[in-house]
Amino acid sequence: MDKVQFPDIQLSLYDPAQPRTFDLVVVGSGPSGLAVAERVQQAGFQVLIVDPNPLAPWMNNFGVWIDEFRAMGLEDCLDHTWDRALVHLDASPEGARYLSRPYGRVDRPKLKRRLLERCVASGVTFHRGKALDVTHGGGRSTVALDGGVSVSGSLVADATGHSRKLVEFDQPFNPGARPAPWPALPCALALPPTPLLLLSLWPASCAVGTCLCDKATDAHLARAPRSEQEAAAMSAAVWRAMWPVQRLRQRAFFEFGMDVLLKLDLAETRQFFAAFFSLSDHHWHGFLSSRLSFLQLIGFGLSLFAKSSNAARANLLGKGLPGLVVMLARLTTLK
């Protein structure tokens, strides 16, 4: 029997015997799925969350920069905090770097309870089931579930994280790396092509969920689409809101940086991070939180180069120039 962590929380359950079409079907009840569902429901739309066990405990540990969690009103959902973070560049005492930015470990049960209770209070509907596939047609999307059940929605959000139950990628999937826990922008990830009626909230994060939900509910779910063309236009509008040109430029820079970093050996990687954590708080804070604009990222890159040793600069030039050409070529295609 699946473990239930919150037996006192009463969910509003979907009855397949009385089928209905929702404005949004969210697959997955992690931080991102719960955050998006609650915010969209609060905006006046009908939302369904599909998950095999929405009351199960979260297994992953989450670490966060406290200033980011405070901005979301979730500072009380931490079970341990540190007034500064410690990074070990190597095993020597000189390799220890203290970062002047408070860090915290998320209290998983408390955060999940908070997000679940918000969903229940706003009227989100739940269905205990496993998503198998999604099809699109007639101005709606239909998610096939185990047990022969299906649910329909004007829009579907895949919030299953690494499981990526429904999203198909147009290039080999590579989870890559992320610039920080709970990032606002994925780094070095394969993006799904411009979707038709399917959004991917990945990596699953309530920071991502809150950001995307604000954009998605501004105007793009004003009513259910009446045709396939309207449905495609609605999905494309949400996609553009999620990935404006500025964010695509940021992502291109992150991919360039990650490609260079993955080419470095252990000693070169240590040199890289020695320079990285010698940058100003504005630059390394902003980079790890994905707050820097593309022009600011250029300034970040120049500052990193200036802080690097001569040997590190030679490595960056030799191993980074091919990727720089690719990034510049990609930037010319963004509109």
DACOR-V135541 format. One record per pair of residues at least 12 apart in sequence whose C-alpha atoms are under 10 Angstrom apart, sorted by sequence separation. I is the first residue (numbers start at 0). J is the second residue. If there is no record, write none. Layout:
# DACOR-V135541
i-><I;I>
j-><J;J>
This chain:
# DACOR-V135541
i-><23;24;36;65;84;85;86;130;131;132;139;140;141;174;175;176;221;260;304;23;35;84;85;129;130;131;132;139;140;141;142;161;174;175;188;219;220;282;286;63;83;84;85;129;130;131;138;139;140;141;173;174;175;188;219;220;281;282;285;33;62;65;82;83;84;85;128;129;130;138;139;140;173;174;185;218;219;23;32;61;64;65;82;83;84;128;129;133;135;137;138;139;172;173;185;186;219;220;282;283;22;23;32;62;63;64;65;82;83;84;85;127;128;129;132;133;134;135;171;172;173;184;185;219;220;282;22;32;62;82;83;84;126;127;128;130;131;133;135;170;171;172;184;215;218;219;281;282;64;81;82;83;84;129;130;135;170;171;172;183;215;218;28;33;64;81;82;83;128;130;135;169;170;182;217;279;282;283;22;23;24;25;26;27;28;29;80;81;82;128;168;169;170;181;182;183;215;216;219;278;282;22;23;24;25;26;27;28;80;81;133;168;169;170;180;181;182;183;184;185;214;215;21;22;23;24;25;26;27;28;79;80;81;142;167;168;169;181;182;183;184;214;215;217;279;21;22;23;24;25;26;27;28;29;79;80;126;166;167;168;169;180;181;182;183;214;215;275;278;279;20;21;22;23;24;25;26;27;28;77;78;79;80;166;167;168;177;181;182;183;212;214;215;275;277;278;20;21;27;28;77;78;79;166;181;183;211;214;215;277;20;28;29;30;76;77;78;79;130;167;183;211;213;214;275;276;278;29;76;77;78;166;174;183;212;213;274;275;278;28;74;76;77;78;130;211;212;274;275;277;75;76;77;78;167;211;273;274;276;277;74;75;76;78;133;134;166;196;210;211;272;274;275;73;76;77;132;133;165;166;167;195;271;274;275;76;77;131;132;133;165;166;195;253;271;273;274;13;66;68;75;76;130;131;132;165;196;197;207;273;274;12;13;65;66;67;68;75;76;129;130;164;195;196;271;272;273;11;12;13;64;65;66;73;74;76;163;195;196;198;253;271;64;65;66;68;73;76;163;194;195;196;197;198;249;270;271;274;63;64;65;163;193;195;196;197;270;63;64;65;160;162;163;195;196;198;199;250;62;63;64;65;73;155;156;157;158;159;160;161;194;195;197;198;249;270;271;62;63;154;155;156;157;158;159;160;161;193;194;196;197;200;249;252;270;271;61;62;63;154;155;156;157;158;159;160;161;193;196;249;251;269;270;10;61;62;153;154;155;156;157;158;159;160;194;195;198;246;249;250;253;267;268;271;10;60;61;62;152;153;154;155;156;157;158;159;160;194;248;249;252;256;267;271;9;60;61;156;158;193;246;248;249;252;266;8;59;60;61;157;158;192;193;246;247;248;249;7;60;245;246;249;267;5;6;59;245;248;249;252;263;267;3;4;5;6;58;193;245;1;2;3;4;5;57;58;158;1;3;4;5;56;57;263;2;3;4;56;262;263;1;2;3;4;55;57;262;1;2;57;56;140;141;259;260;263;55;56;139;140;259;262;54;139;140;259;261;262;53;54;138;184;259;260;136;256;259;260;135;136;258;259;54;134;135;258;259;53;134;135;184;188;257;259;133;134;183;184;186;187;256;258;259;133;185;186;187;255;258;259;184;185;186;187;188;189;255;257;258;154;184;186;187;188;255;256;153;186;187;255;256;185;186;187;254;255;153;154;184;185;186;187;255;48;153;154;186;187;252;255;256;152;153;186;187;252;255;46;53;153;251;254;255;52;53;54;253;52;53;251;252;46;47;48;49;50;51;52;53;178;251;252;41;45;46;47;48;49;50;51;52;154;177;250;251;30;34;37;41;45;46;47;48;49;50;51;52;153;154;176;33;36;37;40;43;44;45;46;47;48;49;50;51;176;248;251;252;35;36;37;38;39;41;42;43;44;45;46;47;48;49;50;51;154;155;175;178;248;251;30;33;34;37;38;40;41;48;49;50;153;154;177;30;33;34;36;37;40;41;49;153;176;248;29;32;33;36;37;39;40;41;175;247;248;28;31;33;34;35;37;38;40;154;175;247;30;33;34;37;39;40;139;29;30;33;36;37;38;138;139;248;28;29;36;37;138;139;175;244;247;28;36;137;138;139;140;247;36;137;138;139;245;137;138;244;245;33;136;137;138;139;140;243;244;114;136;137;138;139;243;135;136;137;138;139;49;51;137;138;50;51;136;49;110;135;136;135;28;24;25;26;24;27;49;26;27;5;21;26;27;47;184;186;4;8;26;47;183;184;185;10;47;179;182;183;184;5;9;10;46;181;182;183;184;4;5;8;9;11;45;48;179;180;181;182;183;4;8;10;11;46;47;48;49;178;179;180;182;10;46;49;50;178;179;5;9;10;13;14;48;177;178;179;8;11;12;13;14;15;178;10;11;12;13;14;10;11;12;13;68;10;11;12;13;67;10;11;12;64;67;10;24;26;63;64;22;23;24;62;63;64;21;24;62;63;20;21;61;62;63;20;36;61;20;35;35;32;31;32;33;24;31;32;24;25;31;32;23;24;30;31;32;21;22;23;24;25;26;27;29;31;18;20;21;22;23;24;25;26;27;28;29;30;18;19;20;21;22;23;24;25;26;27;28;29;16;18;19;20;21;22;23;24;25;26;27;15;18;19;20;21;22;23;24;25;26;27;15;21;25;26;71;15;27;71;27;70;13;26;27;68;26;68;71;26;67;61;30;35;32;31;32;35;31;33;34;35;38;39;42;31;32;33;34;35;37;38;42;25;30;31;32;33;34;35;36;37;44;23;24;25;26;27;30;31;32;34;35;36;38;39;43;25;26;29;30;31;34;35;38;39;42;25;28;29;30;31;32;33;34;35;37;38;41;42;94;27;29;30;31;32;33;34;35;36;39;40;44;89;30;31;32;34;35;38;39;43;44;89;96;30;31;34;35;38;39;42;43;44;88;95;98;30;31;42;44;94;97;98;31;35;88;89;96;100;31;35;39;88;96;99;87;88;98;88;88;89;100;87;88;98;99;86;87;98;86;88;86;23;22;22;22;23;22;21;22;20;64;67;64;64>
j-><35;36;48;77;96;97;98;142;143;144;151;152;153;186;187;188;233;272;316;36;48;97;98;142;143;144;145;152;153;154;155;174;187;188;201;232;233;295;299;77;97;98;99;143;144;145;152;153;154;155;187;188;189;202;233;234;295;296;299;48;77;80;97;98;99;100;143;144;145;153;154;155;188;189;200;233;234;39;48;77;80;81;98;99;100;144;145;149;151;153;154;155;188;189;201;202;235;236;298;299;39;40;49;79;80;81;82;99;100;101;102;144;145;146;149;150;151;152;188;189;190;201;202;236;237;299;40;50;80;100;101;102;144;145;146;148;149;151;153;188;189;190;202;233;236;237;299;300;83;100;101;102;103;148;149;154;189;190;191;202;234;237;48;53;84;101;102;103;148;150;155;189;190;202;237;299;302;303;43;44;45;46;47;48;49;50;101;102;103;149;189;190;191;202;203;204;236;237;240;299;303;44;45;46;47;48;49;50;102;103;155;190;191;192;202;203;204;205;206;207;236;237;44;45;46;47;48;49;50;51;102;103;104;165;190;191;192;204;205;206;207;237;238;240;302;45;46;47;48;49;50;51;52;53;103;104;150;190;191;192;193;204;205;206;207;238;239;299;302;303;45;46;47;48;49;50;51;52;53;102;103;104;105;191;192;193;202;206;207;208;237;239;240;300;302;303;46;47;53;54;103;104;105;192;207;209;237;240;241;303;47;55;56;57;103;104;105;106;157;194;210;238;240;241;302;303;305;57;104;105;106;194;202;211;240;241;302;303;306;57;103;105;106;107;159;240;241;303;304;306;105;106;107;108;197;241;303;304;306;307;105;106;107;109;164;165;197;227;241;242;303;305;306;105;108;109;164;165;197;198;199;227;303;306;307;109;110;164;165;166;198;199;228;286;304;306;307;47;100;102;109;110;164;165;166;199;230;231;241;307;308;47;48;100;101;102;103;110;111;164;165;199;230;231;306;307;308;47;48;49;100;101;102;109;110;112;199;231;232;234;289;307;101;102;103;105;110;113;200;231;232;233;234;235;286;307;308;311;101;102;103;201;231;233;234;235;308;102;103;104;199;201;202;234;235;237;238;289;102;103;104;105;113;195;196;197;198;199;200;201;234;235;237;238;289;310;311;103;104;195;196;197;198;199;200;201;202;234;235;237;238;241;290;293;311;312;103;104;105;196;197;198;199;200;201;202;203;235;238;291;293;311;312;53;104;105;196;197;198;199;200;201;202;203;237;238;241;289;292;293;296;310;311;314;54;104;105;106;196;197;198;199;200;201;202;203;204;238;292;293;296;300;311;315;54;105;106;201;203;238;291;293;294;297;311;54;105;106;107;203;204;238;239;292;293;294;295;54;107;292;293;296;314;53;54;107;293;296;297;300;311;315;52;53;54;55;107;242;294;51;52;53;54;55;107;108;208;52;54;55;56;107;108;314;54;55;56;108;314;315;54;55;56;57;108;110;315;55;56;111;111;195;196;314;315;318;111;112;195;196;315;318;111;196;197;316;318;319;111;112;196;242;317;318;195;315;318;319;195;196;318;319;115;195;196;319;320;115;196;197;246;250;319;321;196;197;246;247;249;250;319;321;322;197;249;250;251;319;322;323;249;250;251;252;253;254;320;322;323;220;250;252;253;254;321;322;220;253;254;322;323;253;254;255;322;323;222;223;253;254;255;256;324;118;223;224;256;257;322;325;326;223;224;257;258;323;326;118;125;225;323;326;327;125;126;127;326;126;127;325;326;121;122;123;124;125;126;127;128;253;326;327;117;121;122;123;124;125;126;127;128;230;253;326;327;107;111;114;118;122;123;124;125;126;127;128;129;230;231;253;111;114;115;118;121;122;123;124;125;126;127;128;129;254;326;329;330;114;115;116;117;118;120;121;122;123;124;125;126;127;128;129;130;233;234;254;257;327;330;110;113;114;117;118;120;121;128;129;130;233;234;257;111;114;115;117;118;121;122;130;234;257;329;111;114;115;118;119;121;122;123;257;329;330;111;114;116;117;118;120;121;123;237;258;330;114;117;118;121;123;124;223;114;115;118;121;122;123;223;224;333;114;115;122;123;224;225;261;330;333;115;123;224;225;226;227;334;124;225;226;227;333;226;227;333;334;123;226;227;228;229;230;333;334;205;227;228;229;230;334;227;228;229;230;231;142;144;230;231;144;145;230;144;205;230;231;231;125;124;125;126;125;128;150;128;129;108;124;129;130;150;287;289;108;112;130;151;287;288;289;115;152;284;287;288;289;111;115;116;152;287;288;289;290;111;112;115;116;118;152;155;286;287;288;289;290;112;116;118;119;154;155;156;157;286;287;288;290;119;155;158;159;287;288;115;119;120;123;124;158;287;288;289;119;122;123;124;125;126;289;122;123;124;125;126;123;124;125;126;181;124;125;126;127;181;125;126;127;179;182;126;140;142;179;180;139;140;141;179;180;181;139;142;180;181;139;140;180;181;182;140;156;181;141;156;158;156;156;157;158;150;157;158;151;152;158;159;151;152;158;159;160;150;151;152;153;154;155;156;158;160;148;150;151;152;153;154;155;156;157;158;159;160;149;150;151;152;153;154;155;156;157;158;159;160;148;150;151;152;153;154;155;156;157;158;159;148;151;152;153;154;155;156;157;158;159;160;149;155;159;160;205;150;162;206;163;206;150;163;164;205;164;206;209;165;206;204;181;200;200;200;201;204;201;203;204;205;208;209;212;202;203;204;205;206;208;209;213;197;202;203;204;205;206;207;208;209;216;196;197;198;199;200;203;204;205;207;208;209;211;212;216;199;200;203;204;205;208;209;212;213;216;200;203;204;205;206;207;208;209;210;212;213;216;217;269;203;205;206;207;208;209;210;211;212;215;216;220;265;207;208;209;211;212;215;216;220;221;266;273;208;209;212;213;216;217;220;221;222;266;273;276;209;210;221;223;273;276;277;211;215;268;269;276;280;212;216;220;269;277;280;269;270;280;271;272;273;284;272;273;283;284;272;273;284;273;276;276;220;220;221;222;223;223;223;224;223;284;288;287;288>
